[in-house]
């Protein structure tokens, strides 16, 4: 078999920055708290936890009752609502803000859109995964007036039940890691539904690195006989990209680590492509590629 690693797979810039900062603090302090999983990849999380990374959630932060002066708290690339910074400050954490610059820009756009729409009674629509950390951070930038939909069907349901008004101005945004194809579908539904007197403003907020990955990954999947897609089970970006590979190549297998590989997936003459999500470390892709070679 020939085994090739997709040269474009691996951590995106925001995750690289967060991991680098985490390693720097761990080297200096020996312990670092992270609000939420710093990366949605179980193998990389285990590596960092061995070095002293401790993962908290917002409930942990809310329930803490004593000062933690001297401890560091990392805000991961997904970002958080403003209230989280306030709570971390109350507790005395040294905050290390690793919110992705693309996400920070989107948070600012959400606040500005909300201010524009206040006078018209308009609404913000976000195409994203309900409950995803980035989406929670976006919704938390403002008080009300935001509707989150995961697909065109949910959007149609909101229009039909009146929770979203097509006779008022709407500003449409996307979570940064969503599918460009899915965003186009949601936009088309809104364009068709809008009343003549209302305005639809569509914002280009999908990360350009993520958007370009869709085209590149489809080409990569079609160029190989078998595709092994590596990502953590909690990775939203991983689910989207793996589905993309599956549409381009029916012989696509989704795994979290080399331990999940099965010899019966491969034939001696196969050209095997190994790829992953923006939360998949290069070292894990290399480990999987080596394990595939050793199956022969």
N, C-alpha and C positions, 0 to 999 in steps of 0.2 A: 504493500500500500504506500501511496504518497500522502503525507500529512502536512498541511499548511495552516499556519495561524494567520487569521485576518489581521493585516497590519494596522487597521483603523480601530480595532477593538481595544478595550481597556478603559481605565479611568478617564472621565472627562476632566476638564481643567478645574472645575469646582471641587470635585472629589480629591484630585491630586493636592490641591491647596489645603483642604481640611485634614487629609491624612498626614501631610508634611508638618502642619502645625501641631497635630496630636503627637507625632513622634518627637518633635522638638521639646514640647512640654514634658512628655514622659521621660525623656533623657535628663531633663533638668530637675524635675520634681518627683518622679517616680510614681505619681498618681495623677489622673485626670478624669474629671467627670464629663460625660457627654450627654446632652439632652436629646434622647432618642438615639437609635443606632446610627453611628457616624457614616456607615455605608451599608446598603442592603445586600450584604454578602457574608454568609455565616463563616466561611473560611478566613476571610480577612478580619472579621470581628474577633474571632478566636485568637488570631495572632496578636492583635492589639490588646486584648484582655489579659493575655499572658504577660504583657509589658506593664499593666497597671491601669488600663482603661476601665472605668466604671460607668455603665449606662443607666441613666435616670429617665423617668418619664415625667410629664407635666403634673401628674398626681403626686409623685414623690416630691416635686418642687413645692407644690401647694401645701403639703402636709408637714414639711420641715418646720420646726419651731425654734431652732437655735441658730445663732450666727455660725458661719463656716469660714471665718476670716482666714485668708491665706490659700484657700482652695481655688482651683481653676475650673471653670465650666465652659465647655466648648459648645457653641451654637453651630450645628452642622450646615451643609450647603443648602438644605431645603428652606432654611429661614424659619422664623417664628413670629407670632403677633407681638405688638409692642408691650402688652401686659407681662410677657415672659421676662423681658429685660428689666422691667420694674421689680418683679418678684425676685429675680436673681440679685439685683442691687440691694433689696431689703435684707437678704440673707447674708450679704457680704462676699459673694462670689467675685472672683476676678473673671470677667467675661471675655472669652476669646471668640470673636465673631467671625465665623467662616462661611457666612451666608454667601452663596454664589453671586457674583456681580450681576449676572443676568436676572436672577431672582430679585435682587435688591431693586433693579430697574423696574421690574414688573410690579413690585409692591408700590413703588412711587407712582406708577401709571394708574394703579387701582385707586389710590388716594385722590389723585387729580381728577379721574373720571367721576368719582363719587361726588366731589365738590361741584363739578359741572352739572351733574344730573339732579342735584338737590332742588333746584328751582323749577325743573320741568316734571318732577315725579318719575323720571326715567329709572332704568335698572341696569345693573351690570350682570352679564352672563359670563361664567367661567366654564370652559370646556376642560374638565379634569376629573380625576378619580376622587369621588366623595370620601372624605376622611383621610386622604393622603396628606402627609405632613406639610408639603409645599402649599397645597390648597388651603389647609387650615390657617397657615400663615398669611395667605392672601386674603381670605375672608375676614380674618381678624384685624386687617388694616383699617376697616371702616365699621360703622354700626348700622347693619341692615342694608337692604337694597341689593343683595347679591344672590344670584341663583346659580347653583353648580349643576351641570349636566354631564353625564359620561358618554352619551350617544344621542343620535337624532331622535330616537324613540322617546327618551326621557324629555327632550326638549319639546316634542309635540305634545306630550302629556301636560307639561307645565303651561303651554299655550292654551290647551283645551280646558284645563281646570281654572284658568284665570289667574294663577299665581304669577304668571308672566304676561304682561300686557303688550300686545303688538301695536297698540295705538299710541304708545309713548316711546320716547327715544330709548335706544338700547346701545350699550357699548359692549362688544364681545372680545373676550380675552381667552387665551389658552394657557394651561399649565405648561411649563417650559419643556417637559419631556414627552408630551403627547404626540400621537401620530398626525403628520400633516394631512394625510388623506382623511382621517376622521374629522379634523378641524374644518376641512373644506365641506364635508357633508353637513356639519352643524351650521356652518355659515349659509349654505344653500337653503336649508330649511327656514332659517330666519329671514333671509332675503325674500323668499316666497310668501312669508306670512306677514311682513310688515305692512301696516296701513299707509296710505298715501301721505298723510300728514306727519308721520313719524320718521325719524332718522336712525339708520343703523350704522354704527362706526365699528369697523373690524380692525383689531390691532394685531400686528405680526409679532407674537410673543413666544413662539416655539424657538428654543435655542438653536442657533444655526448649525452648531456641531451635531446636535441630535437630528435635525432635519436632513443634513447631508448623509448621515449614517443610513437612513432608510434606502436611499438610492444605491449607495455603496454596498450595503449588506445584501440587497436583493441580487445584485450582480455577482457577489461572492457566492451566495447560495446556489445560484444557477450554474456557476462554473465548477461545482464539485458534485461528486456522486452521492456523498453523504455529508451531512452537516451536524456537528456536535456543538450545541449552543450551551454555554456555561454561564449561569447566573444564580443568585440567591432566590429562594422561593418568594421572598417579600419584595423583590425588585419590580416596581411598576414598569420601569423602562425595559427590564428584561422580558416581561410578559409580552409587551408590545413588539419588541424586536424579534422574539422567538416566533411569534405568530407570523411576522413578516417573512422569516426564513421558511416556515412551514408552507406558506402559500407559494413560495418560489421553488421549494424542493420538498417533496413529500417525505423523503428520507431524512428528516430532521429530528434529532433527539435532544431533549432538554435535560441537563444534569446540573447538580450543584458542585460536584467534585469528581475526581478520577475514580473514586470508589464505586460510583454508579455505572461505570462503563460495562457493556456486555459484548462479548466477542461475537455473538450471533448478529449484531448490527452491521458487521463489516464483511466484505469479500476481498480476496487477495488482490484483485485488480483495481480496487476503489481509489479514487482521489478524495481524500477526506479533508474537509474544511473545519477548523476549530475557531469559534468566534464567541463573543460575549457582549454583555451590557456595559453601560457607562459606569457601573458599580463593580465590574469584574476586574480584579487585578491581573496584570500581565503574568506575574509569577504563577498564577493558577492556570491560565491558558497554556503556559509552557509545560506545567506539570501534567495536564490532561493530554497534550499532544505527545509527550514522551510515553505516557501510559498506553496510548493507542498504538504507538510503534512497537511497544513491548508485547502487545497482544499477538503479534505475528509469530 
